[in-house]
């Protein structure tokens, strides 16, 4: 986790909470962060994610909390981990989703299809359909990426240390298929104080019926 000053120079920095409008200073910082993301885009595309796994096998079965498309909790299940070849992922996913989820890329700020989405629904992993976030915890961070103050179930994600770009951040991935989703920071709103800064390209939105 980086401190606030380091976050302002990161790809996904300068989020304002949903409880107040960003100040002029915050707005300028956000713009600077967006420009930085654009400038580093080509570098991040080909940069592998350096993570420190927390002792979890990447081949065995996983235990998740399942949810219906209506957002109703079904219960805990143990399912096979989704493992595919790089060629299979590339065929299944769009170029941006492939780059983000399988090579830890980052979509450009304000370009995703859910950063400004206000519909009620469920966010599922674009690779395996695992439920990862709910609109109930989504907030406007002012960063240009969809942001949440908590996942729909802690069991459905994995948090690892990401040491790319000379800093330590906390990367968030899907527990079922290891897809990179985004990063989590400690500048979010109550009640958790966290900001799960995700990539739209890593998620499929299912609107509540």
Protein Blocks (a to p, Z undefined) as FASTA:
>chain_A
ZZfklmmmmmkghiacfkbccdfklmmmmmmmmmmmmmmmmmmmmmccddddehiafkbc
cddddddfkopafbdcddddddddfklmmmmpcfklmmmmmnopacdehkacklmgcbdc
ddddfklopafbdfklgccehnopacdfbdfblklpccdddfehhiacdddddfklopaf
bdcdfkbccfklpacdddfklpccdddZZ
